[in-house]
Amino acid sequence: FRVLSWFIMLVPQTFTSLRSTGTPASPVRGPLQCVKQGGFCMSGNCRFPLRKLGTCHRFKACCIR
């Protein structure tokens, strides 16, 4: 469990540093849809591999893919 929590803390920094600009498309609504689109919600941000693409919010469109 410690490894998992360490991974969760480390990954966002890595992803943020490797972030690249993506082309805006359909918005992703909330953490669950973020995951369905192939990303994951972490620390309020919806992230796709190597890019951070907006913030996760329960009630409004948040992540631009």
Sine and cosine of phi, psi and omega as CSV:
sin_phi,cos_phi,sin_psi,cos_psi,sin_omega,cos_omega
0.00,0.00,-0.57,0.82,0.03,-1.00
-0.90,0.43,-0.62,0.78,0.02,-1.00
-0.89,0.45,-0.65,0.76,0.00,-1.00
-0.89,0.45,-0.71,0.70,-0.01,-1.00
-0.92,0.39,-0.57,0.82,0.05,-1.00
-0.91,0.40,-0.67,0.74,0.01,-1.00
-0.89,0.47,-0.68,0.73,-0.01,-1.00
-0.90,0.44,-0.57,0.82,0.00,-1.00
-0.98,0.20,-0.54,0.84,-0.09,-1.00
-0.99,0.17,-0.68,0.73,-0.11,-0.99
-0.83,0.55,-0.71,0.70,-0.03,-1.00
-0.85,0.53,-0.61,0.79,0.01,-1.00
-0.91,0.41,-0.67,0.74,0.01,-1.00
-0.90,0.44,-0.72,0.69,-0.02,-1.00
-0.91,0.43,-0.63,0.78,-0.01,-1.00
-0.91,0.42,-0.63,0.78,-0.02,-1.00
-0.95,0.32,-0.45,0.89,-0.01,-1.00
-0.99,-0.12,0.11,0.99,-0.08,-1.00
-0.86,0.52,0.67,-0.74,0.08,-1.00
-0.77,-0.64,0.32,-0.95,-0.04,-1.00
-0.98,0.20,0.77,-0.64,0.01,-1.00
-0.95,-0.32,0.32,-0.95,0.02,-1.00
-0.99,0.13,0.81,-0.59,-0.01,-1.00
-0.87,0.48,0.65,-0.76,0.04,-1.00
-0.61,-0.79,-0.63,-0.78,-0.04,-1.00
-0.94,0.33,0.65,-0.76,0.02,-1.00
-0.95,0.31,0.48,-0.88,0.04,-1.00
-0.96,-0.29,0.78,-0.62,-0.05,-1.00
-0.99,-0.16,0.95,-0.32,0.13,-0.99
0.98,0.20,0.24,-0.97,-0.04,-1.00
-0.84,0.53,-0.66,0.75,-0.06,-1.00
-0.91,0.42,-0.69,0.73,0.02,-1.00
-0.94,0.33,-0.52,0.86,0.09,-1.00
-0.83,0.56,-0.72,0.69,0.01,-1.00
-0.92,0.40,-0.64,0.77,0.00,-1.00
-0.89,0.46,-0.52,0.86,0.00,-1.00
-0.98,0.18,-0.02,1.00,0.04,-1.00
0.99,-0.16,0.15,0.99,0.05,-1.00
-0.94,-0.33,-0.26,-0.96,0.08,-1.00
-0.48,-0.88,0.53,-0.85,-0.03,-1.00
-1.00,-0.07,0.83,-0.56,-0.02,-1.00
-0.62,-0.79,0.81,-0.59,0.01,-1.00
0.82,0.58,0.59,0.81,0.03,-1.00
0.99,0.14,0.08,1.00,0.01,-1.00
-0.90,-0.43,0.64,-0.77,0.11,-0.99
-1.00,-0.02,0.83,-0.56,-0.08,-1.00
-0.83,-0.56,0.64,-0.76,0.15,-0.99
-0.91,-0.42,0.31,-0.95,-0.08,-1.00
-0.73,0.68,0.85,-0.52,0.06,-1.00
0.93,0.36,0.09,1.00,0.04,-1.00
-0.63,-0.77,0.55,-0.84,0.14,-0.99
-0.98,-0.22,0.80,-0.60,-0.14,-0.99
-0.79,-0.62,0.86,0.51,0.10,-0.99
0.98,-0.19,0.04,-1.00,-0.05,-1.00
-0.97,-0.24,0.54,-0.84,0.05,-1.00
-1.00,0.07,0.75,-0.66,0.05,-1.00
-0.65,-0.76,0.66,-0.76,-0.10,-0.99
-0.92,0.40,-0.55,0.84,-0.23,-0.97
-0.93,-0.36,-0.08,1.00,-0.02,-1.00
-0.60,-0.80,0.31,-0.95,0.05,-1.00
-0.87,0.50,0.72,-0.69,-0.15,-0.99
-0.71,-0.71,-0.64,0.77,-0.13,-0.99
-0.96,-0.27,0.79,-0.61,0.04,-1.00
-0.99,-0.16,0.83,-0.56,-0.03,-1.00
-1.00,-0.05,0.00,0.00,0.00,0.00
